[in-house]
Amino acid sequence: MSMHHLRGARALLAGAATAALLLGGALGASADPIDPETGLTDLARPVDGVGSDTTQDLNNGLAAVVTNNDALILGSWDATGSATIQTRTGGATFARPNGSGSGVNALKAAKTGGQWQGVTLNSQDISFARSSSAATFVPGGDYSYIPLAVDAVTYASAPGATVPDELTRADLTAIYSASNGQSVTLSNNVAYTVGREGTGAQIVPFLPQTGSGTRSFFVGQLGLTEATLGSAVAWSYSGGSVQEHDGAPLAAVPNSIAPFSIAQYIAQGNATALSTRYGVTVLDRRDGAVLHTMKNNSGVVTQPIVDGALNTAFPIARPVFTVVRHSDIADNANLEHAFVGDDGAVYSATSSAGSFTIEDFGFGSFIDRDSGINGVLINGENYRAGDAESYRTN
């Protein structure tokens, strides 16, 4: 992967004033799909997606620039916002899916004419799901998990927390499997009490809400399951539920930690420039949260962000996916045009200033921008952008 082009994207985003001149201030901010002519919610997009909070901003950016026959074709609906959404004129009004698992379940309900949260969906209501976690793959399965981009996850805390930098994956496993009030000695040879909010613990471990792709990915990366999480772990706090990539619980609860997408952290920090460049509202929910360095398996300290770009060599890296019903690829020309193959439109999408959308929103590309080679090795698996065949499930 070309760090040169990743750095270039960050440098371009840093010039928000230049971008404002390039766009002439014509774009209005949007989250759910907005008609750029009227500023109203656009129910005419032929390819609508729901699900992951992690990739919603990237997909919103793609929805602002990806066209087919000069028409915008993607509608990306945020994980949170209004309680219900209607994605097309005459379509069902249904509960907004929040998280990767919810998005995939809603997609499957739509494709089978089933119910999502008590409402019967039609195949046209949802075309794809955003997912920041993988599935149990089955050769020839009905649904394709198509690699979209590279993300990585680290642990975050509020400034001044007693949580140390440079933890290892084994350290995080010990923390997230600890009982409430347990003392855990970490790789820095210091013992910390691990416990819940209000106990005075030196480390208070949080996870995002159930159904979060980041939650399932992070727990799996630590070698844990929902059943083996320690009693010190919580996914709600005195202010409510813990939402993905939101620093509010970290700011509210002393010494708390939570997994945080590095790509999301970058995008939230670039919110002003992204609004100018794409007309997309990225909510800066970091609330002062700081990302921590980690040690890899060789004991080398790795930074989550290098020169403003995601460090794709970070120990806990992951692919993020677009999930579609495989049979729809042959039947939906817009879906195929956007997501399938090396030449899928989303993988080469750019802003009007020429910067790549995937990198602008903090992610890494599977396609090297210098050589054009498609493929990045993550945890021993070579993931390729637009590959609709290798990762299928039922």
C-alpha positions, 0 to 999 in steps of 0.5 A, a space after each residue: 500500500 502506498 503511504 505516499 498517496 495516503 499522506 497526500 490525501 491528508 495533506 489535501 484535506 488539511 487545505 480546507 480553505 483551498 477546497 472551499 474555493 474549489 467547491 465554491 461552497 455549493 454543497 450543503 451538509 448531509 448525513 442520510 442521502 440528500 438531494 443536492 438540488 433541493 437539500 431534502 432527503 433523497 428517496 430516488 437513489 437506486 442503491 440504499 445501504 444501512 448498518 455500520 457506524 464505522 463506515 457510514 461516513 465513508 459511505 456518505 462520502 461515496 454517495 456524494 460522488 459516485 455516479 452512473 450515467 451522470 446520476 448519483 446512485 448510492 444512498 447511505 443511511 446513518 446508524 443513528 438519527 431519527 428512530 425510523 427511515 424510509 429509503 424510497 418513495 412508497 417503501 416501508 418505514 422501518 426502525 433504523 438499523 444501528 450497527 453491522 449486525 443490525 444492518 446485515 439482518 435488515 438486509 436479509 429481511 428485505 431480500 426475503 420479504 421478512 420482517 425487521 423490527 416488526 415491519 415487513 420489508 421489500 427487496 427494494 428497501 435495502 440494497 446493501 449493508 455496511 459491515 465492519 466485521 466479517 462473518 462465518 463464510 460458506 463457499 457459494 453462500 447467498 450473500 457476499 461480503 465485498 472488501 471495501 477498505 482497510 481499518 484498524 482499531 486501538 484502545 482510547 481513553 480520556 486525557 490524563 487517565 491512568 491507562 498506560 500506552 503501549 499495551 499488547 493484545 495480551 494486555 487487552 485480553 487480560 483487561 477485558 476478561 477481568 472480573 469486577 475489582 480484579 487486579 491485573 498485572 500488565 506487560 509494563 509490570 504494573 498491577 491495575 485494578 479493573 472494574 466498573 464505573 463508580 468502583 474507583 478502578 484504575 481501568 474501566 473497560 467499555 465495549 460498544 452496544 450489542 450488534 456493533 461490528 467493532 464490538 464483535 471484531 475487537 472481542 474476537 481479536 482478543 481471543 474472547 467471546 461474549 461468554 468469556 468477557 469479564 464482569 468488569 466489562 460494560 456497554 452502558 454507563 451513567 450517560 446511556 449506552 456506549 456507541 461506537 467511536 464516541 468519546 462521551 463515556 470516556 470523558 464521563 467515566 474516569 480511567 475508562 477505555 473503549 475500542 476506537 476505529 482509527 479511520 473514524 478518529 481521523 474522519 472526525 478530526 477532518 469533519 470541517 474539510 470533509 463537509 467542505 469537500 463532500 457536503 457530508 456531515 461527520 460528527 466529531 464525537 471524540 469528546 477529547 478521546 486520545 488513541 493509544 499506541 500498542 506493541 505488536 507481537 515483536 514488541 515494537 511500539 506502533 503508532 495508530 496514525 502516521 503523518 495524518 493517515 491510518 497506519 495499516 501496519 497497526 497490530 489490530 487491522 481489519 477489512 471493512 465490507 459492503 454486504 450484498 445478496 450475491 444474486 443481486 449483482 447480476 440483476 442490479 447494474 448500479 450495484 455492480 457498477 459501484 461495488 464489484 471488481 477492481 474497477 468498482 466505482 467506489 474504490 477509485 472515487 475522488 473528490 472534486 480536488 482529486 483526492 481519493 474518497 477512501 483515504 479522505 475518510 481515514 481508511 486505507 485502500 486495498 489498491 496501491 495508488 502507485 502500482 495499481 496492485 489490488 490486495 492487502 495482507 491482513 492476519 494472513 489473508 489477502 483481501 482484494 477490493 471488489 472481490 464478490 466471490 471469496 467471502 460469502 455466507 448464508 
